[in-house]
Amino acid sequence: MTNKELLITVVDGQGGGIGRQYIENLRKQLPKDLPVVVRALGTNSAATSNMVRAGATDGATGENAIIKNVAKADIIVGVVAIVVPGSILGELTARMATAIGESDATRILIPFDSCNTKIAMLSTGPLQLFIDRAVQMTIQRIRELS
């Protein structure tokens, strides 16, 4: 295993509730031997604060912080809206969505009908099911990168 810490960025807006749930679940399931930094990136300070309280290693807020950090990320996690300019009630800017889309990081997107964008999925279920799947996908990707 490499000694390099992997950077997981969790992007969320409004109150950061989905990011908070994701980080709480990731921290519970993440093996302690995996070298990761979980960075909360909020479109506003409330979202960042809630994700940091949930167990993120650290956090940053706003457009510039999101653009700068997703460029360095190994994994980017958030709802599908993070790649849709103007989503999250206008909190997600076009520059943020572009930076996320152009990043070389693996993007793990949680389906959530908040940006008038539908994903043709083979199954439907509660949001928690998709958050759990995102956590599993993250741990698998960390293992592949370590």
C-alpha positions as CSV (number, residue, x, y, z in Angstrom):
1,M,0.0,0.0,0.0
2,T,1.2,3.5,-0.8
3,N,1.8,6.1,1.9
4,K,0.0,8.8,-0.1
5,E,-3.1,10.1,1.5
6,L,-6.0,10.1,-0.9
7,L,-8.2,13.2,-1.0
8,I,-11.9,12.6,-1.0
9,T,-13.9,15.8,-1.5
10,V,-17.6,15.9,-0.5
11,V,-19.5,18.7,-2.2
12,D,-22.8,19.8,-0.8
13,G,-24.9,22.9,-0.4
14,Q,-27.9,24.3,1.5
15,G,-27.6,22.6,4.9
16,G,-25.1,19.9,3.9
17,G,-27.5,17.1,5.1
18,I,-26.7,14.6,2.4
19,G,-23.0,15.3,2.6
20,R,-23.3,14.9,6.4
21,Q,-25.0,11.5,6.1
22,Y,-22.5,10.3,3.5
23,I,-19.5,11.3,5.7
24,E,-21.0,9.7,8.9
25,N,-21.6,6.5,7.0
26,L,-18.1,6.6,5.4
27,R,-16.4,7.1,8.7
28,K,-18.3,4.1,10.2
29,Q,-17.3,1.8,7.4
30,L,-13.9,3.1,6.3
31,P,-11.1,0.7,7.4
32,K,-8.7,2.6,9.6
33,D,-5.7,1.5,7.6
34,L,-6.8,3.3,4.4
35,P,-4.9,6.6,4.1
36,V,-7.6,9.2,3.3
37,V,-8.4,12.9,3.9
38,V,-12.2,13.6,3.7
39,R,-12.6,17.3,2.8
40,A,-16.0,18.9,3.2
41,L,-16.6,21.5,0.5
42,G,-19.7,23.5,1.1
43,T,-21.4,26.0,-1.2
44,N,-22.1,27.9,2.1
45,S,-20.8,27.8,5.6
46,A,-23.7,25.9,7.1
47,A,-23.2,23.0,4.7
48,T,-19.4,23.0,5.4
49,S,-20.0,23.1,9.1
50,N,-22.4,20.3,9.2
51,M,-20.1,18.0,7.2
52,V,-17.1,18.8,9.4
53,R,-19.2,18.0,12.5
54,A,-20.1,14.7,10.8
55,G,-16.4,13.7,10.7
56,A,-14.7,15.4,7.7
57,T,-11.0,15.9,8.2
58,D,-11.4,19.5,7.3
59,G,-13.5,21.8,5.2
60,A,-13.7,24.9,3.0
61,T,-16.5,27.0,1.7
62,G,-17.4,28.8,-1.5
63,E,-16.7,28.8,-5.2
64,N,-13.0,29.3,-5.1
65,A,-12.5,26.6,-2.4
66,I,-14.5,24.1,-4.4
67,I,-12.7,24.9,-7.7
68,K,-9.2,24.7,-6.1
69,N,-9.9,21.5,-4.1
70,V,-11.7,19.4,-6.7
71,A,-8.7,19.9,-9.0
72,K,-6.5,18.1,-6.4
73,A,-9.1,15.4,-5.4
74,D,-8.8,11.7,-6.0
75,I,-12.5,11.2,-5.5
76,I,-15.4,13.7,-5.6
77,V,-18.7,12.8,-4.0
78,G,-22.0,14.6,-4.1
79,V,-25.5,14.5,-5.5
80,V,-25.8,14.6,-9.2
81,A,-26.7,18.3,-9.0
82,I,-23.0,19.1,-8.4
83,V,-22.4,18.8,-12.1
84,V,-25.4,20.9,-13.1
85,P,-24.8,24.7,-13.3
86,G,-27.3,26.7,-11.3
87,S,-28.5,23.8,-9.3
88,I,-29.0,23.5,-5.5
89,L,-31.3,26.5,-5.6
90,G,-28.6,28.5,-7.6
91,E,-25.8,27.8,-5.1
92,L,-23.8,25.6,-7.5
93,T,-22.2,28.0,-10.0
94,A,-21.2,27.2,-13.6
95,R,-17.6,27.5,-12.6
96,M,-18.0,24.9,-9.8
97,A,-19.8,22.5,-12.1
98,T,-17.2,22.9,-14.8
99,A,-14.3,22.3,-12.3
100,I,-16.0,19.2,-11.0
101,G,-16.6,17.9,-14.5
102,E,-13.1,18.7,-15.7
103,S,-11.3,17.2,-12.6
104,D,-9.4,14.0,-13.2
105,A,-10.9,12.6,-10.0
106,T,-13.4,9.7,-9.9
107,R,-16.8,11.3,-9.4
108,I,-19.3,9.3,-7.3
109,L,-22.7,11.0,-7.8
110,I,-25.7,10.2,-5.6
111,P,-29.0,10.3,-7.4
112,F,-31.3,12.9,-5.9
113,D,-34.1,14.6,-7.7
114,S,-33.1,18.2,-6.7
115,C,-32.0,19.7,-10.0
116,N,-34.8,18.6,-12.4
117,T,-32.4,16.0,-13.8
118,K,-33.5,12.4,-14.0
119,I,-31.2,9.4,-14.1
120,A,-32.4,6.3,-15.7
121,M,-31.7,3.8,-13.0
122,L,-32.4,0.1,-12.8
123,S,-33.8,0.4,-9.3
124,T,-35.3,3.1,-7.1
125,G,-35.2,3.4,-3.4
126,P,-34.7,5.6,-0.4
127,L,-31.9,8.2,-0.4
128,Q,-30.1,6.3,2.3
129,L,-29.8,3.3,-0.1
130,F,-27.9,5.5,-2.6
131,I,-25.7,7.1,0.1
132,D,-24.8,3.6,1.3
133,R,-23.9,2.6,-2.2
134,A,-21.8,5.7,-2.6
135,V,-19.9,4.8,0.5
136,Q,-19.2,1.3,-0.8
137,M,-18.1,2.7,-4.2
138,T,-15.7,5.1,-2.4
139,I,-14.1,2.4,-0.3
140,Q,-13.6,0.2,-3.3
141,R,-12.0,3.1,-5.3
142,I,-9.7,3.9,-2.3
143,R,-8.6,0.3,-2.3
144,E,-7.9,0.5,-6.0
145,L,-5.9,3.7,-5.7
146,S,-3.9,2.6,-2.6
